[in-house]
Amino acid sequence: MDFYKQELPRFMILSKNILKYLKEGKTLEEACAKAGVVQNELNIWKLWADKGLQPYADFFREIQNYR
């Protein structure tokens, strides 16, 4: 199985938490820290999003609303 598929359940939980913190007015960096996501992990998600993998691409489209 591809690694991005193995990470999907974890991603779904963490991305939901990040979006919740962004809605509360936190910056992306603050939201990631509060959710327990390190920068390298966010970078990997971004690479997968750039390849068009769903729901990673959806997540990065969604966070654009909070920048």
URLINZI-V807838 format. One record per pair of residues at least 12 apart in sequence whose C-alpha atoms are under 10 Angstrom apart, sorted by sequence separation. I is the first residue (numbers start at 1). GAP is how many residues later the second one is. D is the distance in Angstrom with one decimal. If there is no record, write none. Layout:
I|GAP|D  I|GAP|D
//
This chain:
18|12|8.9  19|12|7.7  44|12|9.8  45|12|8.4  49|12|9.2  18|13|5.2  19|13|9.3  21|13|7.9  46|13|9.2  17|14|7.9  18|14|5.9  21|14|8.2  45|14|9.1  46|14|7.3  17|15|8.5  18|15|8.9  20|15|9.5  45|15|8.7  15|16|9.7  18|16|7.9  19|16|9.6  15|17|8.8  17|17|8.5  18|17|6.0  14|18|8.5  17|18|6.0  18|18|9.1  42|18|10.0  16|19|9.2  17|19|9.4  18|19|8.6  14|20|10.0  15|20|8.3  17|20|10.0  14|21|6.2  13|22|9.3  14|22|7.8  15|22|9.0  14|23|7.4  11|26|9.6  15|27|9.8  11|30|9.7  11|31|9.9  11|34|8.5  28|35|8.2  7|38|9.7  28|38|8.3  27|39|8.2  28|39|8.0  4|40|9.2  15|40|9.9  19|40|8.5  23|40|9.6  26|40|9.1  27|40|7.9  4|41|8.5  15|41|8.9  18|41|9.7  22|41|7.9  25|41|8.3  23|42|9.6  12|43|8.3  16|43|8.8  19|43|8.1  22|43|9.4  23|43|7.5  4|44|7.7  11|44|9.1  12|44|9.0  15|44|7.1  19|44|7.0  22|44|6.5  11|45|8.3  15|45|9.6  18|45|8.9  22|45|9.1  8|46|9.7  8|47|8.5  12|47|9.3  19|47|8.8  5|48|9.8  8|48|8.8  11|48|9.8  15|48|9.7  4|49|8.8  4|52|9.4
//
